[in-house]
Amino acid sequence: MTEIVDKSVGIGDKIVENDPRTSETSAGGSVSRKRRNDDDPEDDRAFQYKKIDGEHARVVAKHYNTLEEKGLAERNKSRIFYLRNFNNWIKSMLVNEYATKVKETLQAGAPLRVLDIGCGKGGDLLKWQKGRISHLICTDIAEVSIEQCRARYDAMLARSRKFAPEFTAEFFACDSTRDRLRERFRDASMELNIVSCQFAFHYCFESLPQAECMIRNASECLKPGGFFIGTIPDANEIMRRQKLSDSHTFGNDVYSITFQCDTENPPLFGAKYHFHLEDVVDCPEFLVYFPMLVKLARKFGLELVMRERFCDFYQRMKPRGQQLLERMQALETYPPHRNGTANSSDPHDYSHAQEYLDRERSHRRVGTMSRSEWEATSLYMVFAFRKMKKIWNKEGQPEYIQ
Ligand SMILES: C[S@@+](CC[C@H](N)C(=O)[O-])C[C@H]1O[C@@H](n2cnc3c(N)ncnc32)[C@H](O)[C@@H]1O
């Protein structure tokens, strides 16, 4: 598999050397002269929230603010109907896996608190309800999305009051790559059990300060043993396809990627490409070089515990998620039932399913996904980090331990 060439900034100590916080004349920010513990990333004074020019943030916020919320009928007709359901299934399984792990360590009656960064219009609210959490903090850069998320929560609450235990929630619009989230919480000292960032984390890899700000936001309120979970495009897979296509643009009829940076030596931050996904995404994104994410996360006390491509996560979760897979209509039945039509009109989109049926003669139908949708969803991966415990060593410096 092609790896991204690691050239512009060295991994490791150089992060600190090149860290704009240590420079006297860093762009857009003045140097703090207060005494501080530079070795402690959680020391408030050691971290500066920079006002960096927000060209991409504005573009991204505008895109999501103007994205029309489609009704059920429209969604049913969508070319990416199964892809969306499948992605939702992946998120459900991820939430379930880590909410369960957290609950195993909680004392009876202890609250389970969650922060959803880049929550969008609230597509995951039901997942949190099913996870039986007690409090949810929702934040997104797009104000319109946050208002829709709040309205969805209100409607859900009104519906569920009689049937299911409800959770409290708070909402605010904010750029998680530039602003400190905890200052916007109703209770700034609130401790969280899970931080979730679904299909949104990669926007922070525009620059090192933005990535650090996002990771700090994800880490600083987590209790030791709590989890930071998410879904992001897999940079290795994107680069592999780019090399195969031998072009700056590649994709199919549901997604396309157009590189806007040097593809021979993509930078560690700001490796920009334009991503288009039928009906839902049309904006600039950034490659997340995973070893760098792991390195930065560790600096903020987060230890990698799981990283899997969607296809591998699906295989692992299939046995326990089979019923949900069916209920969520995450796979398409091939060939369609009588009077039904295939989601794609191109027979080539189902040749893999036809070959399977030709081989497995005992099956008349199979649950599958059109090739184009699968090519889009298999670009992604899931991850989970665990918050480590902070101790102070003999030199009076903070250290994270497992
Ligand atoms: C593809 S959507 C995913 C929404 C939701 N998490 C989901 O899984 O359905 C990406 C979301 O990230 C949000 N986003 C992008 N950049 C952000 C930033 N800098 N701070 C906070 N949210 C951001 C967008 O507004 C959008 O709602």
The ligand as an SDF file (V2000), in Angstrom:
LIG
                    3D

 27 29  0  0  0  0  0  0  0  0999 V2000
  -19.8200   15.2680    6.7930 C   0  0  0  0  0  0  0  0  0  0  0  0
  -20.5150   16.2510    8.0430 S   0  0  0  0  0  0  0  0  0  0  0  0
  -20.7580   15.0720    9.3670 C   0  0  0  0  0  0  0  0  0  0  0  0
  -21.8640   15.4570   10.3110 C   0  0  0  0  0  0  0  0  0  0  0  0
  -22.1440   14.4140   11.4170 C   0  0  0  0  0  0  0  0  0  0  0  0
  -21.0150   14.2580   12.3150 N   0  0  0  0  0  0  0  0  0  0  0  0
  -22.5250   13.0880   10.8270 C   0  0  0  0  0  0  0  0  0  0  0  0
  -21.7800   12.1130   10.9790 O   0  0  0  0  0  0  0  0  0  0  0  0
  -23.5870   13.0150   10.2110 O   0  0  0  0  0  0  0  0  0  0  0  0
  -19.1190   17.1830    8.6250 C   0  0  0  0  0  0  0  0  0  0  0  0
  -19.4900   18.1800    9.6990 C   0  0  0  0  0  0  0  0  0  0  0  0
  -18.2990   18.7860   10.2260 O   0  0  0  0  0  0  0  0  0  0  0  0
  -18.5700   20.1360   10.4860 C   0  0  0  0  0  0  0  0  0  0  0  0
  -17.2970   20.8850   10.5560 N   0  0  0  0  0  0  0  0  0  0  0  0
  -16.4090   21.1090    9.5710 C   0  0  0  0  0  0  0  0  0  0  0  0
  -15.3760   21.8420   10.0170 N   0  0  0  0  0  0  0  0  0  0  0  0
  -15.6080   22.0860   11.3340 C   0  0  0  0  0  0  0  0  0  0  0  0
  -14.9110   22.7910   12.3520 C   0  0  0  0  0  0  0  0  0  0  0  0
  -13.7680   23.4240   12.0760 N   0  0  0  0  0  0  0  0  0  0  0  0
  -15.4400   22.8590   13.5920 N   0  0  0  0  0  0  0  0  0  0  0  0
  -16.6200   22.2270   13.8590 C   0  0  0  0  0  0  0  0  0  0  0  0
  -17.3370   21.5410   12.9420 N   0  0  0  0  0  0  0  0  0  0  0  0
  -16.8350   21.4680   11.6920 C   0  0  0  0  0  0  0  0  0  0  0  0
  -19.4350   20.5440    9.2930 C   0  0  0  0  0  0  0  0  0  0  0  0
  -20.1480   21.7390    9.5050 O   0  0  0  0  0  0  0  0  0  0  0  0
  -20.3410   19.3150    9.1590 C   0  0  0  0  0  0  0  0  0  0  0  0
  -21.5160   19.4440    9.9200 O   0  0  0  0  0  0  0  0  0  0  0  0
  1  2  1  0
  2  3  1  0
  2 10  1  0
  3  4  1  0
  4  5  1  0
  5  6  1  0
  5  7  1  0
  7  8  2  0
  7  9  1  0
 10 11  1  0
 11 12  1  0
 11 26  1  0
 12 13  1  0
 13 14  1  0
 13 24  1  0
 14 15  1  0
 14 23  1  0
 15 16  2  0
 16 17  1  0
 17 18  1  0
 17 23  2  0
 18 19  1  0
 18 20  2  0
 20 21  1  0
 21 22  2  0
 22 23  1  0
 24 25  1  0
 24 26  1  0
 26 27  1  0
M  CHG  2   2   1   9  -1
M  END
$$$$
